[in-house]
Amino acid sequence: MSDHSTSDHSKSSPLPTYFAVWIALLAGTYITYEVSKIDLGVFNAAVALTIATTKALLVALFFMHLKGASEKLLKLVVISTIFFLFILLALSMADYGTRLWS
């Protein structure tokens, strides 16, 4: 028989957790909307990115199942994220450096 038949069926359903995360994502979206109406000066981008990062972390941990993942998978995700972040920053700085400023 397959390995699936021997799995532990006594675990509770993740449905309540998924709904809680979904509600948290909706709340984060609403908070982002409300904060966007407030003039925070130079902190507007920082607050928006902090909220967006928190929401992305919730999605990655729960909906992408990284919370219970193996350590090797987590290392792979972190390394690839940092790699693509460096690519994004390098291309952005290359664009910024080649602009003609008047």
PDB file as gemmi writes it, atoms N, CA and C in Angstrom:
CRYST1    1.000    1.000    1.000  90.00  90.00  90.00 P 1                      
ATOM      1  N   MET A   1       0.829  -1.175   0.000  1.00  0.00           N  
ATOM      2  CA  MET A   1       0.000   0.000   0.000  1.00  0.00           C  
ATOM      3  C   MET A   1       0.875   1.240   0.000  1.00  0.00           C  
ATOM      4  N   SER A   2       0.268   2.344  -0.285  1.00  0.00           N  
ATOM      5  CA  SER A   2       1.035   3.592  -0.337  1.00  0.00           C  
ATOM      6  C   SER A   2       1.281   4.128   1.069  1.00  0.00           C  
ATOM      7  N   ASP A   3       2.225   5.063   1.154  1.00  0.00           N  
ATOM      8  CA  ASP A   3       2.551   5.670   2.444  1.00  0.00           C  
ATOM      9  C   ASP A   3       1.427   6.536   2.971  1.00  0.00           C  
ATOM     10  N   HIS A   4       0.536   6.935   2.092  1.00  0.00           N  
ATOM     11  CA  HIS A   4      -0.562   7.801   2.518  1.00  0.00           C  
ATOM     12  C   HIS A   4      -1.562   7.078   3.418  1.00  0.00           C  
ATOM     13  N   SER A   5      -1.658   5.786   3.262  1.00  0.00           N  
ATOM     14  CA  SER A   5      -2.622   5.043   4.068  1.00  0.00           C  
ATOM     15  C   SER A   5      -2.160   4.894   5.515  1.00  0.00           C  
ATOM     16  N   THR A   6      -0.859   5.047   5.750  1.00  0.00           N  
ATOM     17  CA  THR A   6      -0.355   4.901   7.110  1.00  0.00           C  
ATOM     18  C   THR A   6      -0.198   6.236   7.826  1.00  0.00           C  
ATOM     19  N   SER A   7      -0.613   7.306   7.192  1.00  0.00           N  
ATOM     20  CA  SER A   7      -0.457   8.623   7.817  1.00  0.00           C  
ATOM     21  C   SER A   7      -1.400   8.759   9.008  1.00  0.00           C  
ATOM     22  N   ASP A   8      -1.055   9.668   9.896  1.00  0.00           N  
ATOM     23  CA  ASP A   8      -1.823   9.874  11.111  1.00  0.00           C  
ATOM     24  C   ASP A   8      -3.044  10.738  10.806  1.00  0.00           C  
ATOM     25  N   HIS A   9      -4.225  10.154  10.951  1.00  0.00           N  
ATOM     26  CA  HIS A   9      -5.455  10.888  10.671  1.00  0.00           C  
ATOM     27  C   HIS A   9      -6.026  11.554  11.922  1.00  0.00           C  
ATOM     28  N   SER A  10      -5.309  11.481  13.018  1.00  0.00           N  
ATOM     29  CA  SER A  10      -5.819  12.073  14.246  1.00  0.00           C  
ATOM     30  C   SER A  10      -5.508  13.567  14.346  1.00  0.00           C  
ATOM     31  N   LYS A  11      -4.737  14.085  13.394  1.00  0.00           N  
ATOM     32  CA  LYS A  11      -4.444  15.511  13.415  1.00  0.00           C  
ATOM     33  C   LYS A  11      -5.712  16.299  13.146  1.00  0.00           C  
ATOM     34  N   SER A  12      -5.791  17.466  13.766  1.00  0.00           N  
ATOM     35  CA  SER A  12      -6.968  18.288  13.543  1.00  0.00           C  
ATOM     36  C   SER A  12      -6.844  19.006  12.212  1.00  0.00           C  
ATOM     37  N   SER A  13      -7.944  19.479  11.729  1.00  0.00           N  
ATOM     38  CA  SER A  13      -7.997  20.158  10.444  1.00  0.00           C  
ATOM     39  C   SER A  13      -7.316  21.517  10.530  1.00  0.00           C  
ATOM     40  N   PRO A  14      -6.570  21.888   9.496  1.00  0.00           N  
ATOM     41  CA  PRO A  14      -5.922  23.205   9.494  1.00  0.00           C  
ATOM     42  C   PRO A  14      -6.882  24.326   9.101  1.00  0.00           C  
ATOM     43  N   LEU A  15      -8.146  23.993   8.877  1.00  0.00           N  
ATOM     44  CA  LEU A  15      -9.110  24.984   8.415  1.00  0.00           C  
ATOM     45  C   LEU A  15      -9.251  26.183   9.350  1.00  0.00           C  
ATOM     46  N   PRO A  16      -9.354  26.003  10.668  1.00  0.00           N  
ATOM     47  CA  PRO A  16      -9.432  27.186  11.542  1.00  0.00           C  
ATOM     48  C   PRO A  16      -8.190  28.072  11.458  1.00  0.00           C  
ATOM     49  N   THR A  17      -7.035  27.455  11.296  1.00  0.00           N  
ATOM     50  CA  THR A  17      -5.803  28.237  11.139  1.00  0.00           C  
ATOM     51  C   THR A  17      -5.839  29.020   9.842  1.00  0.00           C  
ATOM     52  N   TYR A  18      -6.284  28.386   8.768  1.00  0.00           N  
ATOM     53  CA  TYR A  18      -6.367  29.082   7.484  1.00  0.00           C  
ATOM     54  C   TYR A  18      -7.333  30.251   7.550  1.00  0.00           C  
ATOM     55  N   PHE A  19      -8.445  30.073   8.216  1.00  0.00           N  
ATOM     56  CA  PHE A  19      -9.397  31.187   8.346  1.00  0.00           C  
ATOM     57  C   PHE A  19      -8.821  32.307   9.198  1.00  0.00           C  
ATOM     58  N   ALA A  20      -8.088  31.967  10.251  1.00  0.00           N  
ATOM     59  CA  ALA A  20      -7.467  32.991  11.090  1.00  0.00           C  
ATOM     60  C   ALA A  20      -6.424  33.778  10.292  1.00  0.00           C  
ATOM     61  N   VAL A  21      -5.629  33.081   9.489  1.00  0.00           N  
ATOM     62  CA  VAL A  21      -4.639  33.767   8.658  1.00  0.00           C  
ATOM     63  C   VAL A  21      -5.336  34.626   7.614  1.00  0.00           C  
ATOM     64  N   TRP A  22      -6.402  34.139   7.042  1.00  0.00           N  
ATOM     65  CA  TRP A  22      -7.164  34.905   6.045  1.00  0.00           C  
ATOM     66  C   TRP A  22      -7.727  36.178   6.664  1.00  0.00           C  
ATOM     67  N   ILE A  23      -8.263  36.065   7.866  1.00  0.00           N  
ATOM     68  CA  ILE A  23      -8.775  37.251   8.566  1.00  0.00           C  
ATOM     69  C   ILE A  23      -7.632  38.217   8.858  1.00  0.00           C  
ATOM     70  N   ALA A  24      -6.475  37.703   9.242  1.00  0.00           N  
ATOM     71  CA  ALA A  24      -5.317  38.570   9.501  1.00  0.00           C  
ATOM     72  C   ALA A  24      -4.874  39.268   8.216  1.00  0.00           C  
ATOM     73  N   LEU A  25      -4.929  38.577   7.089  1.00  0.00           N  
ATOM     74  CA  LEU A  25      -4.581  39.206   5.812  1.00  0.00           C  
ATOM     75  C   LEU A  25      -5.588  40.281   5.426  1.00  0.00           C  
ATOM     76  N   LEU A  26      -6.855  40.014   5.662  1.00  0.00           N  
ATOM     77  CA  LEU A  26      -7.871  41.035   5.400  1.00  0.00           C  
ATOM     78  C   LEU A  26      -7.670  42.245   6.301  1.00  0.00           C  
ATOM     79  N   ALA A  27      -7.357  42.000   7.564  1.00  0.00           N  
ATOM     80  CA  ALA A  27      -7.094  43.101   8.494  1.00  0.00           C  
ATOM     81  C   ALA A  27      -5.865  43.886   8.059  1.00  0.00           C  
ATOM     82  N   GLY A  28      -4.834  43.194   7.606  1.00  0.00           N  
ATOM     83  CA  GLY A  28      -3.638  43.874   7.113  1.00  0.00           C  
ATOM     84  C   GLY A  28      -3.924  44.731   5.898  1.00  0.00           C  
ATOM     85  N   THR A  29      -4.790  44.244   5.019  1.00  0.00           N  
ATOM     86  CA  THR A  29      -5.181  45.029   3.851  1.00  0.00           C  
ATOM     87  C   THR A  29      -5.955  46.273   4.269  1.00  0.00           C  
ATOM     88  N   TYR A  30      -6.858  46.111   5.208  1.00  0.00           N  
ATOM     89  CA  TYR A  30      -7.630  47.258   5.699  1.00  0.00           C  
ATOM     90  C   TYR A  30      -6.720  48.267   6.405  1.00  0.00           C  
ATOM     91  N   ILE A  31      -5.778  47.777   7.195  1.00  0.00           N  
ATOM     92  CA  ILE A  31      -4.832  48.675   7.885  1.00  0.00           C  
ATOM     93  C   ILE A  31      -3.989  49.427   6.863  1.00  0.00           C  
ATOM     94  N   THR A  32      -3.552  48.738   5.814  1.00  0.00           N  
ATOM     95  CA  THR A  32      -2.787  49.399   4.756  1.00  0.00           C  
ATOM     96  C   THR A  32      -3.603  50.512   4.112  1.00  0.00           C  
ATOM     97  N   TYR A  33      -4.877  50.234   3.852  1.00  0.00           N  
ATOM     98  CA  TYR A  33      -5.762  51.230   3.254  1.00  0.00           C  
ATOM     99  C   TYR A  33      -5.924  52.441   4.172  1.00  0.00           C  
ATOM    100  N   GLU A  34      -6.155  52.191   5.441  1.00  0.00           N  
ATOM    101  CA  GLU A  34      -6.354  53.297   6.382  1.00  0.00           C  
ATOM    102  C   GLU A  34      -5.079  54.103   6.605  1.00  0.00           C  
ATOM    103  N   VAL A  35      -3.937  53.422   6.681  1.00  0.00           N  
ATOM    104  CA  VAL A  35      -2.671  54.124   6.901  1.00  0.00           C  
ATOM    105  C   VAL A  35      -2.296  54.953   5.669  1.00  0.00           C  
ATOM    106  N   SER A  36      -2.731  54.508   4.482  1.00  0.00           N  
ATOM    107  CA  SER A  36      -2.401  55.258   3.271  1.00  0.00           C  
ATOM    108  C   SER A  36      -3.066  56.632   3.245  1.00  0.00           C  
ATOM    109  N   LYS A  37      -4.122  56.808   4.019  1.00  0.00           N  
ATOM    110  CA  LYS A  37      -4.806  58.101   4.085  1.00  0.00           C  
ATOM    111  C   LYS A  37      -4.140  59.064   5.066  1.00  0.00           C  
ATOM    112  N   ILE A  38      -3.205  58.561   5.868  1.00  0.00           N  
ATOM    113  CA  ILE A  38      -2.523  59.381   6.860  1.00  0.00           C  
ATOM    114  C   ILE A  38      -1.174  59.806   6.293  1.00  0.00           C  
ATOM    115  N   ASP A  39      -0.839  61.092   6.430  1.00  0.00           N  
ATOM    116  CA  ASP A  39       0.456  61.575   5.964  1.00  0.00           C  
ATOM    117  C   ASP A  39       1.498  61.331   7.045  1.00  0.00           C  
ATOM    118  N   LEU A  40       2.369  60.377   6.798  1.00  0.00           N  
ATOM    119  CA  LEU A  40       3.423  60.043   7.753  1.00  0.00           C  
ATOM    120  C   LEU A  40       4.781  60.593   7.326  1.00  0.00           C  
ATOM    121  N   GLY A  41       4.770  61.409   6.292  1.00  0.00           N  
ATOM    122  CA  GLY A  41       6.021  61.993   5.813  1.00  0.00           C  
ATOM    123  C   GLY A  41       6.921  60.947   5.197  1.00  0.00           C  
ATOM    124  N   VAL A  42       8.163  60.907   5.660  1.00  0.00           N  
ATOM    125  CA  VAL A  42       9.135  59.967   5.088  1.00  0.00           C  
ATOM    126  C   VAL A  42       8.876  58.526   5.516  1.00  0.00           C  
ATOM    127  N   PHE A  43       7.979  58.316   6.457  1.00  0.00           N  
ATOM    128  CA  PHE A  43       7.709  56.962   6.964  1.00  0.00           C  
ATOM    129  C   PHE A  43       6.588  56.249   6.210  1.00  0.00           C  
ATOM    130  N   ASN A  44       5.978  56.891   5.217  1.00  0.00           N  
ATOM    131  CA  ASN A  44       4.899  56.249   4.459  1.00  0.00           C  
ATOM    132  C   ASN A  44       5.346  54.923   3.850  1.00  0.00           C  
ATOM    133  N   ALA A  45       6.456  54.946   3.144  1.00  0.00           N  
ATOM    134  CA  ALA A  45       6.939  53.727   2.485  1.00  0.00           C  
ATOM    135  C   ALA A  45       7.340  52.670   3.510  1.00  0.00           C  
ATOM    136  N   ALA A  46       7.970  53.080   4.601  1.00  0.00           N  
ATOM    137  CA  ALA A  46       8.418  52.119   5.614  1.00  0.00           C  
ATOM    138  C   ALA A  46       7.230  51.404   6.250  1.00  0.00           C  
ATOM    139  N   VAL A  47       6.185  52.133   6.561  1.00  0.00           N  
ATOM    140  CA  VAL A  47       5.000  51.520   7.172  1.00  0.00           C  
ATOM    141  C   VAL A  47       4.316  50.583   6.180  1.00  0.00           C  
ATOM    142  N   ALA A  48       4.168  51.028   4.940  1.00  0.00           N  
ATOM    143  CA  ALA A  48       3.534  50.182   3.924  1.00  0.00           C  
ATOM    144  C   ALA A  48       4.336  48.911   3.684  1.00  0.00           C  
ATOM    145  N   LEU A  49       5.657  49.023   3.618  1.00  0.00           N  
ATOM    146  CA  LEU A  49       6.484  47.838   3.397  1.00  0.00           C  
ATOM    147  C   LEU A  49       6.502  46.902   4.601  1.00  0.00           C  
ATOM    148  N   THR A  50       6.403  47.457   5.796  1.00  0.00           N  
ATOM    149  CA  THR A  50       6.340  46.620   6.994  1.00  0.00           C  
ATOM    150  C   THR A  50       5.052  45.795   7.007  1.00  0.00           C  
ATOM    151  N   ILE A  51       3.943  46.431   6.675  1.00  0.00           N  
ATOM    152  CA  ILE A  51       2.670  45.711   6.625  1.00  0.00           C  
ATOM    153  C   ILE A  51       2.710  44.660   5.513  1.00  0.00           C  
ATOM    154  N   ALA A  52       3.239  45.023   4.351  1.00  0.00           N  
ATOM    155  CA  ALA A  52       3.319  44.081   3.231  1.00  0.00           C  
ATOM    156  C   ALA A  52       4.229  42.896   3.555  1.00  0.00           C  
ATOM    157  N   THR A  53       5.328  43.149   4.251  1.00  0.00           N  
ATOM    158  CA  THR A  53       6.234  42.068   4.636  1.00  0.00           C  
ATOM    159  C   THR A  53       5.573  41.118   5.621  1.00  0.00           C  
ATOM    160  N   THR A  54       4.822  41.676   6.551  1.00  0.00           N  
ATOM    161  CA  THR A  54       4.105  40.842   7.517  1.00  0.00           C  
ATOM    162  C   THR A  54       3.083  39.959   6.812  1.00  0.00           C  
ATOM    163  N   LYS A  55       2.360  40.534   5.867  1.00  0.00           N  
ATOM    164  CA  LYS A  55       1.373  39.753   5.126  1.00  0.00           C  
ATOM    165  C   LYS A  55       2.051  38.680   4.277  1.00  0.00           C  
ATOM    166  N   ALA A  56       3.176  39.015   3.650  1.00  0.00           N  
ATOM    167  CA  ALA A  56       3.900  38.025   2.843  1.00  0.00           C  
ATOM    168  C   ALA A  56       4.426  36.896   3.716  1.00  0.00           C  
ATOM    169  N   LEU A  57       4.867  37.232   4.920  1.00  0.00           N  
ATOM    170  CA  LEU A  57       5.341  36.212   5.852  1.00  0.00           C  
ATOM    171  C   LEU A  57       4.211  35.267   6.246  1.00  0.00           C  
ATOM    172  N   LEU A  58       3.031  35.800   6.497  1.00  0.00           N  
ATOM    173  CA  LEU A  58       1.878  34.939   6.819  1.00  0.00           C  
ATOM    174  C   LEU A  58       1.562  33.996   5.663  1.00  0.00           C  
ATOM    175  N   VAL A  59       1.571  34.523   4.451  1.00  0.00           N  
ATOM    176  CA  VAL A  59       1.287  33.686   3.283  1.00  0.00           C  
ATOM    177  C   VAL A  59       2.341  32.597   3.140  1.00  0.00           C  
ATOM    178  N   ALA A  60       3.612  32.979   3.272  1.00  0.00           N  
ATOM    179  CA  ALA A  60       4.681  31.992   3.109  1.00  0.00           C  
ATOM    180  C   ALA A  60       4.635  30.922   4.189  1.00  0.00           C  
ATOM    181  N   LEU A  61       4.415  31.323   5.424  1.00  0.00           N  
ATOM    182  CA  LEU A  61       4.434  30.357   6.521  1.00  0.00           C  
ATOM    183  C   LEU A  61       3.264  29.387   6.478  1.00  0.00           C  
ATOM    184  N   PHE A  62       2.064  29.896   6.219  1.00  0.00           N  
ATOM    185  CA  PHE A  62       0.886  29.047   6.353  1.00  0.00           C  
ATOM    186  C   PHE A  62       0.371  28.497   5.027  1.00  0.00           C  
ATOM    187  N   PHE A  63       0.217  29.338   4.009  1.00  0.00           N  
ATOM    188  CA  PHE A  63      -0.347  28.850   2.757  1.00  0.00           C  
ATOM    189  C   PHE A  63       0.681  28.137   1.892  1.00  0.00           C  
ATOM    190  N   MET A  64       1.952  28.487   2.039  1.00  0.00           N  
ATOM    191  CA  MET A  64       3.009  27.788   1.301  1.00  0.00           C  
ATOM    192  C   MET A  64       3.626  26.685   2.153  1.00  0.00           C  
ATOM    193  N   HIS A  65       3.115  26.479   3.344  1.00  0.00           N  
ATOM    194  CA  HIS A  65       3.496  25.393   4.252  1.00  0.00           C  
ATOM    195  C   HIS A  65       4.974  25.403   4.633  1.00  0.00           C  
ATOM    196  N   LEU A  66       5.540  26.595   4.802  1.00  0.00           N  
ATOM    197  CA  LEU A  66       6.925  26.679   5.234  1.00  0.00           C  
ATOM    198  C   LEU A  66       7.068  26.553   6.742  1.00  0.00           C  
ATOM    199  N   LYS A  67       5.962  26.673   7.466  1.00  0.00           N  
ATOM    200  CA  LYS A  67       6.022  26.597   8.927  1.00  0.00           C  
ATOM    201  C   LYS A  67       6.521  25.242   9.403  1.00  0.00           C  
ATOM    202  N   GLY A  68       6.072  24.183   8.817  1.00  0.00           N  
ATOM    203  CA  GLY A  68       6.482  22.853   9.237  1.00  0.00           C  
ATOM    204  C   GLY A  68       7.452  22.200   8.272  1.00  0.00           C  
ATOM    205  N   ALA A  69       8.077  22.975   7.432  1.00  0.00           N  
ATOM    206  CA  ALA A  69       8.948  22.431   6.392  1.00  0.00           C  
ATOM    207  C   ALA A  69      10.301  22.028   6.968  1.00  0.00           C  
ATOM    208  N   SER A  70      11.019  21.281   6.167  1.00  0.00           N  
ATOM    209  CA  SER A  70      12.343  20.834   6.585  1.00  0.00           C  
ATOM    210  C   SER A  70      13.315  22.015   6.582  1.00  0.00           C  
ATOM    211  N   GLU A  71      14.392  21.841   7.312  1.00  0.00           N  
ATOM    212  CA  GLU A  71      15.397  22.905   7.428  1.00  0.00           C  
ATOM    213  C   GLU A  71      16.075  23.176   6.084  1.00  0.00           C  
ATOM    214  N   LYS A  72      16.261  22.157   5.274  1.00  0.00           N  
ATOM    215  CA  LYS A  72      16.881  22.331   3.964  1.00  0.00           C  
ATOM    216  C   LYS A  72      16.001  23.192   3.061  1.00  0.00           C  
ATOM    217  N   LEU A  73      14.695  22.966   3.104  1.00  0.00           N  
ATOM    218  CA  LEU A  73      13.788  23.764   2.285  1.00  0.00           C  
ATOM    219  C   LEU A  73      13.798  25.222   2.735  1.00  0.00           C  
ATOM    220  N   LEU A  74      13.822  25.445   4.039  1.00  0.00           N  
ATOM    221  CA  LEU A  74      13.859  26.812   4.543  1.00  0.00           C  
ATOM    222  C   LEU A  74      15.137  27.521   4.116  1.00  0.00           C  
ATOM    223  N   LYS A  75      16.265  26.825   4.168  1.00  0.00           N  
ATOM    224  CA  LYS A  75      17.528  27.413   3.713  1.00  0.00           C  
ATOM    225  C   LYS A  75      17.460  27.757   2.230  1.00  0.00           C  
ATOM    226  N   LEU A  76      16.877  26.876   1.440  1.00  0.00           N  
ATOM    227  CA  LEU A  76      16.735  27.128   0.012  1.00  0.00           C  
ATOM    228  C   LEU A  76      15.881  28.365  -0.240  1.00  0.00           C  
ATOM    229  N   VAL A  77      14.781  28.484   0.473  1.00  0.00           N  
ATOM    230  CA  VAL A  77      13.897  29.636   0.301  1.00  0.00           C  
ATOM    231  C   VAL A  77      14.610  30.922   0.705  1.00  0.00           C  
ATOM    232  N   VAL A  78      15.306  30.921   1.814  1.00  0.00           N  
ATOM    233  CA  VAL A  78      16.007  32.120   2.275  1.00  0.00           C  
ATOM    234  C   VAL A  78      17.113  32.510   1.304  1.00  0.00           C  
ATOM    235  N   ILE A  79      17.905  31.554   0.853  1.00  0.00           N  
ATOM    236  CA  ILE A  79      19.000  31.844  -0.068  1.00  0.00           C  
ATOM    237  C   ILE A  79      18.464  32.374  -1.395  1.00  0.00           C  
ATOM    238  N   SER A  80      17.415  31.747  -1.925  1.00  0.00           N  
ATOM    239  CA  SER A  80      16.871  32.224  -3.203  1.00  0.00           C  
ATOM    240  C   SER A  80      16.219  33.594  -3.050  1.00  0.00           C  
ATOM    241  N   THR A  81      15.608  33.855  -1.915  1.00  0.00           N  
ATOM    242  CA  THR A  81      15.013  35.177  -1.678  1.00  0.00           C  
ATOM    243  C   THR A  81      16.085  36.247  -1.640  1.00  0.00           C  
ATOM    244  N   ILE A  82      17.160  35.995  -0.928  1.00  0.00           N  
ATOM    245  CA  ILE A  82      18.253  36.970  -0.853  1.00  0.00           C  
ATOM    246  C   ILE A  82      18.896  37.151  -2.227  1.00  0.00           C  
ATOM    247  N   PHE A  83      19.062  36.073  -2.981  1.00  0.00           N  
ATOM    248  CA  PHE A  83      19.631  36.158  -4.319  1.00  0.00           C  
ATOM    249  C   PHE A  83      18.791  37.065  -5.213  1.00  0.00           C  
ATOM    250  N   PHE A  84      17.479  36.843  -5.231  1.00  0.00           N  
ATOM    251  CA  PHE A  84      16.619  37.655  -6.082  1.00  0.00           C  
ATOM    252  C   PHE A  84      16.491  39.089  -5.569  1.00  0.00           C  
ATOM    253  N   LEU A  85      16.615  39.282  -4.271  1.00  0.00           N  
ATOM    254  CA  LEU A  85      16.634  40.634  -3.729  1.00  0.00           C  
ATOM    255  C   LEU A  85      17.859  41.385  -4.223  1.00  0.00           C  
ATOM    256  N   PHE A  86      19.016  40.729  -4.231  1.00  0.00           N  
ATOM    257  CA  PHE A  86      20.230  41.360  -4.748  1.00  0.00           C  
ATOM    258  C   PHE A  86      20.106  41.677  -6.234  1.00  0.00           C  
ATOM    259  N   ILE A  87      19.487  40.780  -6.995  1.00  0.00           N  
ATOM    260  CA  ILE A  87      19.261  41.066  -8.414  1.00  0.00           C  
ATOM    261  C   ILE A  87      18.368  42.294  -8.569  1.00  0.00           C  
ATOM    262  N   LEU A  88      17.302  42.359  -7.803  1.00  0.00           N  
ATOM    263  CA  LEU A  88      16.391  43.509  -7.857  1.00  0.00           C  
ATOM    264  C   LEU A  88      17.114  44.799  -7.505  1.00  0.00           C  
ATOM    265  N   LEU A  89      17.902  44.774  -6.439  1.00  0.00           N  
ATOM    266  CA  LEU A  89      18.634  45.972  -6.035  1.00  0.00           C  
ATOM    267  C   LEU A  89      19.689  46.356  -7.065  1.00  0.00           C  
ATOM    268  N   ALA A  90      20.401  45.382  -7.623  1.00  0.00           N  
ATOM    269  CA  ALA A  90      21.435  45.677  -8.620  1.00  0.00           C  
ATOM    270  C   ALA A  90      20.821  46.301  -9.873  1.00  0.00           C  
ATOM    271  N   LEU A  91      19.718  45.753 -10.344  1.00  0.00           N  
ATOM    272  CA  LEU A  91      19.081  46.323 -11.528  1.00  0.00           C  
ATOM    273  C   LEU A  91      18.486  47.699 -11.240  1.00  0.00           C  
ATOM    274  N   SER A  92      17.953  47.883 -10.054  1.00  0.00           N  
ATOM    275  CA  SER A  92      17.411  49.198  -9.690  1.00  0.00           C  
ATOM    276  C   SER A  92      18.514  50.239  -9.607  1.00  0.00           C  
ATOM    277  N   MET A  93      19.638  49.876  -9.006  1.00  0.00           N  
ATOM    278  CA  MET A  93      20.758  50.815  -8.908  1.00  0.00           C  
ATOM    279  C   MET A  93      21.375  51.085 -10.273  1.00  0.00           C  
ATOM    280  N   ALA A  94      21.396  50.084 -11.154  1.00  0.00           N  
ATOM    281  CA  ALA A  94      21.895  50.296 -12.512  1.00  0.00           C  
ATOM    282  C   ALA A  94      20.993  51.277 -13.259  1.00  0.00           C  
ATOM    283  N   ASP A  95      19.694  51.137 -13.083  1.00  0.00           N  
ATOM    284  CA  ASP A  95      18.755  52.068 -13.705  1.00  0.00           C  
ATOM    285  C   ASP A  95      18.930  53.469 -13.129  1.00  0.00           C  
ATOM    286  N   TYR A  96      19.040  53.561 -11.833  1.00  0.00           N  
ATOM    287  CA  TYR A  96      19.210  54.849 -11.166  1.00  0.00           C  
ATOM    288  C   TYR A  96      20.521  55.525 -11.590  1.00  0.00           C  
ATOM    289  N   GLY A  97      21.569  54.748 -11.720  1.00  0.00           N  
ATOM    290  CA  GLY A  97      22.870  55.299 -12.071  1.00  0.00           C  
ATOM    291  C   GLY A  97      22.976  55.758 -13.514  1.00  0.00           C  
ATOM    292  N   THR A  98      22.154  55.245 -14.402  1.00  0.00           N  
ATOM    293  CA  THR A  98      22.237  55.609 -15.816  1.00  0.00           C  
ATOM    294  C   THR A  98      21.246  56.689 -16.216  1.00  0.00           C  
ATOM    295  N   ARG A  99      20.489  57.217 -15.299  1.00  0.00           N  
ATOM    296  CA  ARG A  99      19.534  58.277 -15.642  1.00  0.00           C  
ATOM    297  C   ARG A  99      20.252  59.602 -15.811  1.00  0.00           C  
ATOM    298  N   LEU A 100      19.753  60.370 -16.750  1.00  0.00           N  
ATOM    299  CA  LEU A 100      20.303  61.703 -16.975  1.00  0.00           C  
ATOM    300  C   LEU A 100      19.535  62.689 -16.117  1.00  0.00           C  
ATOM    301  N   TRP A 101      20.227  63.266 -15.165  1.00  0.00           N  
ATOM    302  CA  TRP A 101      19.614  64.224 -14.259  1.00  0.00           C  
ATOM    303  C   TRP A 101      19.892  65.625 -14.775  1.00  0.00           C  
ATOM    304  N   SER A 102      18.845  66.464 -14.857  1.00  0.00           N  
ATOM    305  CA  SER A 102      19.058  67.830 -15.336  1.00  0.00           C  
ATOM    306  C   SER A 102      19.192  68.831 -14.228  1.00  0.00           C  
TER     307      SER A 102                                                      
END                                                                             
